[in-house]
Amino acid sequence: MKKAMIYILISFVVVILIAVIIFVSNPLLWSNSLIKGYLLTLTPRGMVMEDVIKILEKHKKWEIYSISYDCGYSMQRGSPSAASKDEAGQIGKKSIRVHRHGRVIFNGAIVSYWGFDEDGKLVDLDLRKDWDTP
């Protein structure tokens, strides 16, 4: 009886540890503010655009989707999106858009935007999560 209880307890602990590892290793499960904080530690405000690109290229799961040297990004619709050159509310004068695809139960992606000033220095970044559901 005691051996059975020990095996059940060990199994329970292993399942909990696996769940924690999955959560910690998958940014799709993190809050947007936690992801943004992580990205800002990798690419702090003031970093030049070329250095941000180099850092993003080193992360194999992050795919640089687009780089714009003539417009920033916009938060007009409540989440980041590409901005037109003359759009009000444009963040930055240059921008980078990056996708990080993954899977939890459904396929998902974190779409991140970095905005840079006219000198190419990072002013801010924002992100949104997109989910492909059946």
SERO-4910 file (N, C-alpha, C, O; in steps of 0.05 Angstrom, whole numbers):
BEGIN
 pado doro    nc1    nc2    nc3   cac1   cac2   cac3    cc1    cc2    cc3    oc1    oc2    oc3
  Met    A     16    -24      0      0      0      0     17     25      0     12     44    -15
  Lys    A     38     25     17     56     49     18     71     52     -9     74     75    -18
  Lys    A     79     30    -21     93     33    -47     75     45    -68     84     61    -84
  Ala    A     50     37    -68     31     48    -88     27     78    -83     26     93   -103
  Met    A     25     87    -59     22    115    -53     47    131    -61     45    153    -72
  Ile    A     70    119    -57     96    132    -65     96    135    -96    104    156   -106
  Tyr    A     89    114   -110     88    115   -140     68    136   -150     74    150   -169
  Ile    A     45    137   -137     25    157   -145     36    185   -140     33    203   -156
  Leu    A     48    189   -117     59    216   -110     82    224   -129     82    246   -139
  Ile    A     99    205   -135    121    210   -154    109    217   -182    119    235   -195
  Ser    A     90    202   -191     77    207   -217     64    234   -217     66    249   -237
  Phe    A     51    242   -196     38    268   -194     59    290   -196     55    310   -210
  Val    A     81    288   -182    103    308   -182    114    310   -210    120    332   -220
  Val    A    118    287   -223    130    287   -251    111    302   -270    120    318   -286
  Val    A     85    297   -268     65    310   -285     66    340   -280     65    356   -299
  Ile    A     67    348   -255     68    377   -248     93    389   -260     92    411   -271
  Leu    A    116    376   -257    141    386   -267    140    389   -298    150    409   -309
  Ile    A    129    370   -312    126    371   -341    109    395   -349    115    410   -367
  Ala    A     87    399   -334     69    422   -340     83    448   -336     80    467   -352
  Val    A     99    450   -315    114    475   -310    135    480   -331    138    502   -341
  Ile    A    149    459   -340    169    461   -361    156    470   -387    167    488   -401
  Ile    A    133    459   -394    119    467   -418    112    496   -417    115    511   -436
  Phe    A    101    505   -394     93    533   -391    116    552   -393    115    572   -407
  Val    A    138    545   -379    161    563   -379    174    565   -406    185    586   -413
  Ser    A    174    543   -421    189    542   -446    172    552   -470    183    554   -492
  Asn    A    146    557   -467    130    564   -489    119    593   -486    100    596   -470
  Pro    A    130    612   -499    121    640   -496     92    645   -504     80    665   -496
  Leu    A     80    627   -520     52    630   -527     34    628   -502     11    638   -502
  Leu    A     44    616   -481     29    614   -456     34    637   -437     21    639   -416
  Trp    A     54    654   -443     60    676   -426     41    699   -431     28    701   -452
  Ser    A     39    717   -411     23    742   -416     38    760   -435     62    758   -438
  Asn    A     23    778   -448     36    797   -467     56    814   -453     77    820   -464
  Ser    A     50    822   -428     70    840   -413     95    824   -407    117    836   -407
  Leu    A     93    798   -400    117    782   -395    133    779   -420    158    781   -419
  Ile    A    120    774   -443    135    772   -468    149    798   -475    172    798   -483
  Lys    A    134    820   -472    146    846   -478    170    852   -460    191    861   -470
  Gly    A    168    846   -435    190    849   -417    214    833   -425    237    842   -424
  Tyr    A    210    808   -433    231    790   -443    244    802   -467    269    803   -469
  Leu    A    228    811   -487    239    822   -511    254    848   -506    274    853   -519
  Leu    A    245    864   -487    260    889   -480    286    883   -466    304    899   -466
  Thr    A    288    860   -452    314    853   -441    334    845   -463    358    850   -461
  Leu    A    323    832   -484    341    825   -507    348    849   -524    370    851   -534
  Thr    A    328    867   -527    331    890   -545    321    915   -530    299    924   -535
  Pro    A    337    926   -513    328    949   -497    324    974   -514    336    977   -535
  Arg    A    307    992   -504    302   1017   -517    328   1032   -521    346   1031   -503
  Gly    A    331   1044   -544    356   1058   -550    375   1042   -567    394   1053   -579
  Met    A    371   1015   -568    388    998   -585    383   1005   -614    361   1011   -623
  Val    A    405   1004   -630    402   1011   -658    390    987   -674    393    964   -667
  Met    A    376    994   -695    361    975   -711    378    952   -721    369    929   -720
  Glu    A    402    957   -730    419    936   -741    426    915   -719    427    892   -725
  Asp    A    430    925   -694    436    906   -672    411    890   -665    414    866   -658
  Val    A    388    902   -666    363    887   -661    359    865   -682    353    843   -675
  Ile    A    364    872   -707    362    852   -728    381    829   -723    373    806   -727
  Lys    A    406    834   -716    425    813   -710    416    795   -688    418    770   -690
  Ile    A    405    807   -667    395    791   -644    372    773   -653    370    750   -646
  Leu    A    353    785   -668    330    770   -677    338    747   -695    326    726   -694
  Glu    A    358    751   -712    367    731   -730    379    707   -716    379    685   -726
  Lys    A    390    711   -692    402    690   -677    381    671   -664    388    648   -658
  His    A    357    681   -660    336    665   -648    321    651   -671    305    663   -685
  Lys    A    326    625   -673    316    609   -696    286    608   -697    275    606   -719
  Lys    A    272    610   -675    243    608   -675    229    634   -682    205    635   -687
  Trp    A    244    656   -681    234    682   -688    240    688   -717    263    688   -725
  Glu    A    219    692   -733    222    697   -762    217    727   -768    196    737   -763
  Ile    A    237    740   -779    234    768   -787    216    768   -812    223    758   -833
  Tyr    A    192    779   -809    172    779   -830    176    803   -848    173    801   -873
  Ser    A    182    826   -836    187    850   -853    204    870   -838    203    872   -813
  Ile    A    218    886   -853    234    908   -843    227    933   -860    228    932   -885
  Ser    A    219    954   -847    212    979   -861    230   1001   -852    233   1007   -828
  Tyr    A    243   1014   -871    261   1036   -866    247   1063   -870    259   1084   -867
  Asp    A    221   1062   -877    207   1087   -881    180   1090   -866    167   1111   -870
  Cys    A    172   1071   -850    149   1075   -833    150   1058   -808    162   1036   -808
  Gly    A    137   1067   -787    135   1053   -762    112   1034   -762    103   1024   -783
  Tyr    A    101   1028   -738     78   1012   -735     56   1028   -720     62   1049   -709
  Ser    A     32   1018   -721      9   1032   -709     -5   1015   -689     -6    991   -691
  Met    A    -17   1029   -669    -34   1015   -649    -63   1025   -652    -78   1024   -633
  Gln    A    -71   1035   -675    -97   1048   -679   -120   1029   -673   -141   1038   -663
  Arg    A   -118   1004   -679   -140    985   -676   -137    969   -650   -150    948   -648
  Gly    A   -121    978   -632   -118    964   -606    -97    943   -605    -90    933   -583
  Ser    A    -86    936   -628    -63    918   -628    -44    927   -650    -52    941   -668
  Pro    A    -19    920   -648      0    930   -668     -6    920   -696    -14    897   -700
  Ser    A     -1    937   -715     -4    930   -743     14    949   -759     24    969   -749
  Ala    A     18    942   -784     34    959   -802     21    986   -805     -4    988   -806
  Ala    A     36   1007   -806     25   1034   -809     31   1045   -836     52   1038   -849
  Ser    A     13   1061   -846     20   1075   -871     38   1099   -864     40   1106   -840
  Lys    A     52   1109   -883     72   1130   -879     60   1154   -864     74   1167   -848
  Asp    A     36   1162   -870     24   1186   -859      2   1180   -838    -13   1198   -831
  Glu    A      2   1156   -827    -19   1149   -808    -14   1162   -781      8   1162   -771
  Ala    A    -35   1173   -770    -33   1185   -743    -29   1162   -723    -40   1140   -727
  Gly    A    -14   1167   -702    -10   1146   -682     13   1127   -689     16   1107   -676
  Gln    A     27   1133   -710     49   1116   -718     71   1116   -697     79   1138   -688
  Ile    A     81   1093   -690    102   1091   -670    128   1086   -685    132   1065   -697
  Gly    A    146   1106   -684    171   1104   -697    170   1113   -726    149   1117   -738
  Lys    A    194   1116   -738    196   1123   -766    206   1099   -783    205   1099   -807
  Lys    A    214   1077   -769    223   1053   -781    212   1030   -764    205   1035   -741
  Ser    A    210   1006   -775    199    984   -759    208    957   -768    217    953   -791
  Ile    A    205    938   -750    210    910   -756    186    894   -747    175    899   -725
  Arg    A    177    875   -763    155    857   -755    167    829   -754    180    820   -773
  Val    A    161    815   -732    172    788   -727    150    770   -719    131    777   -704
  His    A    151    745   -729    132    724   -722    146    702   -706    169    695   -713
  Arg    A    133    692   -686    143    669   -671    120    649   -670    101    652   -655
  His    A    122    628   -686    101    608   -688    105    587   -667    127    581   -659
  Gly    A     83    575   -659     84    553   -639     58    539   -637     39    544   -653
  Arg    A     56    521   -618     32    505   -615     28    500   -586     47    493   -571
  Val    A      3    503   -577     -5    495   -550    -25    473   -555    -17    449   -556
  Ile    A    -50    480   -558    -70    460   -567    -75    466   -597    -77    448   -613
  Phe    A    -76    492   -603    -79    501   -631    -53    514   -639    -36    521   -623
  Asn    A    -50    518   -665    -27    533   -676    -31    562   -668    -53    573   -669
  Gly    A     -9    575   -661    -10    603   -654     15    618   -662     35    605   -671
  Ala    A     14    644   -660     37    660   -667     37    685   -650     17    696   -643
  Ile    A     61    693   -643     65    719   -630     75    737   -652     96    732   -664
  Val    A     61    759   -657     69    778   -678     79    803   -663     64    816   -648
  Ser    A    105    809   -666    118    831   -651    126    853   -670    135    847   -693
  Tyr    A    124    878   -661    132    901   -677    152    917   -660    146    924   -637
  Trp    A    174    924   -672    194    942   -660    193    968   -676    194    968   -700
  Gly    A    191    991   -662    190   1017   -674    216   1033   -668    225   1033   -645
  Phe    A    227   1045   -688    252   1060   -686    249   1089   -694    233   1095   -712
  Asp    A    264   1106   -682    264   1134   -690    279   1139   -716    289   1119   -727
  Glu    A    281   1164   -725    294   1170   -750    324   1163   -750    336   1159   -771
  Asp    A    336   1161   -726    364   1153   -724    368   1123   -722    390   1113   -720
  Gly    A    345   1108   -722    347   1079   -721    349   1068   -693    358   1045   -689
  Lys    A    342   1084   -672    343   1075   -645    315   1065   -636    295   1078   -642
  Leu    A    314   1043   -622    289   1031   -613    275   1050   -594    286   1059   -574
  Val    A    249   1056   -600    233   1073   -582    213   1056   -567    207   1062   -544
  Asp    A    202   1035   -580    183   1018   -566    177    993   -582    185    991   -606
  Leu    A    165    973   -569    156    950   -583    129    941   -572    122    947   -549
  Asp    A    113    928   -588     87    918   -581     83    891   -594     98    884   -612
  Leu    A     63    876   -585     58    850   -596     29    842   -593     14    855   -578
  Arg    A     22    822   -608     -4    810   -605     -1    780   -610     18    771   -622
  Lys    A    -21    765   -600    -21    736   -605    -44    730   -625    -66    740   -622
  Asp    A    -37    713   -644    -57    704   -663    -60    673   -660    -40    659   -657
  Trp    A    -85    663   -661    -90    635   -658   -105    624   -682   -124    636   -691
  Asp    A    -96    601   -692   -111    587   -713   -128    566   -700   -117    546   -690
  Thr    A   -154    570   -700   -172    551   -687   -189    538   -708   -196    550   -728
  Pro    A   -198    513   -703   -215    500   -723   -243    513   -725   -259    504   -740
***
